[in-house]
């Protein structure tokens, strides 16, 4: 087996990644067959043994794992998905459970070490170094963001301020006085922080030291990332916003990371730890390289609760790397299958609307309101500079990407979010 620095994104060649992937794949298949009650049953129901799943191409013989499976068979401790005795589990993270039973992720001590290494690799890919001071404004607790980034920052050797969310005015003061160079958090919250910096009478470029932002935990667009660059003054200090990707079911943040070369369009995904498939979300069939579809992951190294063919519901595309980081890339997440809005027979992606609105600096915030009866597609836009010219431009550009005509309403005082944004309201 090849030994390498798990935190270094450039420590392997493409050939070595494939060799490691195959070795770990075979080990994982054997592990779930022997130790996971859920997957052992799946294999038996299909008359399969590990010898029938020798390579990742053979995964098509197995069904997908879904969030509903986890809700039914993994709650509360990991349930039938555990491949170790309960006394080897050192803790859990889980989703909020706002739509039903929470999705649980169980961790062994080895899983925690793996997670810290993957986040550290992601941060090093983004450009974080030992010299950085990082304000970590992801929420701590059941949500994986806060603790996951915290461990990774310390693994890199950077200094971490475990701020979490809230007390934003005090955070702005801390950013200035501690000369913070890196900030994490959801993109919506990072833009809210930028507003508070202005309200405090500060200039991000002249008064702060921020050079990197690590946004994640919600769908974002290229234009949104460019806005974070500008509003937080990152480019003035030689950096930019660089998205991190992950999900509770995978392990948390640290599954994929944008690097300085990808221009807010792609992220490297760590295929030595996750086998990746892209499928047509309607048919379940695999699509070709560079074709858009739903991201499906299979764990290769998770010890306590490995998942096989887990449907993330996230829409992206997979391509080979074209820079000096050998890991393949996924496109910045277009959105979730579940987020698509069906309106008068068309599919509307909220991220497509975000891409349009974020291009206009006069747009401070927005909310999409869909009324079913009678059918109405409305976008509330908060701006200090409302005009009929702006309204006409927004209607035309949104109509071009959404294939539906919105009603634009200029308003004041839309909500801001310290965690995941809620910009879509369906009545």
C-alpha positions, 0 to 999 in steps of 0.5 A: 500500500502506498504511504503518503501525506493525507493532508497534501493535495499534491502528494499522489499521481493520478496513477497512484490515486487509482491504485489506492482507490482500487485497494480501498474499494475492495476492502470496503466492499468486504467490510460492509458485506461482513459487518453491516447488517443493512448491506449484508441484506442488500447483497443477499437479496441480490444473490451477490458476494464481494467476489461479484463486486471486484471493481467500481464498475461492478457497483451498478449491480447494487442499488443506491442508498438514500436519505430515506434508508438512513432515516429508516435504518440508521437512527439513532446510533447508526443502526444497521449501517454500523460496521463496528460495535457501538463501544467503538463509536466516539460520537455523532453528527446529524442533520437538523431533522426539520423534515423528519427523522435526522440523518445520523453520521457515526464516527470512530476515532479513526474516522475523526482523524480521517475527517481532520486530514481531509479538511486540512487537505482542503484548506491547504488546497485553498491556500491556508497556511500555518501563518493564517489566523482563521475566524471559524463562523460555521455553527458548532454542535450537531452541524458538521461545519464548525467542528469539522473546520476547527479540526482541519484548521488546527491540523494545518497549524493555523490559528483558529478563533471558534466564533460560530454564528451570531454576535456579528458586530463583535465579530467585525471588531475581532476581525480587525483587532486580531488581523484575521486573514481567513474567514469561514461560513456560509456564503450568505453569512459572509455577505452579511458580515460584509454589510456589518463591516460597512455599517461599522465604518470600516473599509474591508480592503484598508482596515482588515487583513482578510485574504481568503474566505472558505464558504460552504454548506449551501448552494452558491454561484460563481457570481456570488463568490465574486461578490464575496471577493469584492465585499470582503476585500479579499482580492486586494490582499491577494486571495479570494473566496474558495468553496469547500464541499461536504455533507453529513452523510459523507463525513462532513466538510472536506469532500471537495475543495476549490483551488486558486486555479478554478476561477469559482467554477470547479472543486477537486474531489478526494477520490482516494477516499470517495468513489464518485459516480454521476447519474441521471437523477430521473433514470439512475443511469450513469452519465459520461464525463463532463455531463451534468447529473446527480453526485453519488458517493461510495466511501472508501475509508470510513470505518464506523458507517461506510455508505455504498452508492449514496445519492447526495441529490446535489447536481454537478459534473465530473471532469479530469483535473487540468492543473497540478492537483491530480484529483478530478474536479466537480463543478460548483454545485448547481443545486439540489434535485430537491431544490428545483421549483416546478412552475407552470411545467418548467423547472426553475433552479434557484441558483440560476436566479442567484447567478443573475442577481449577484451580478448587480451590485445594487441588489443587496438581498432577494427572496423568491416567492412561488404562489401555487394558487393562483400561479405567480412567480415573484422575486422580492429584491432589496436595493437602495437604487430601485429603477425601471431600468433595473427591473427590466434587466432583471426580468429579461435575464431571469426569464432567459435562465428560468424560462418563466417570467418573474414579477420583480418587487423592490422592497426594504428589509429582507431577512439575513441569515447566519446559517443556511439561507432560506431564499425560496418561499412556496405558498 
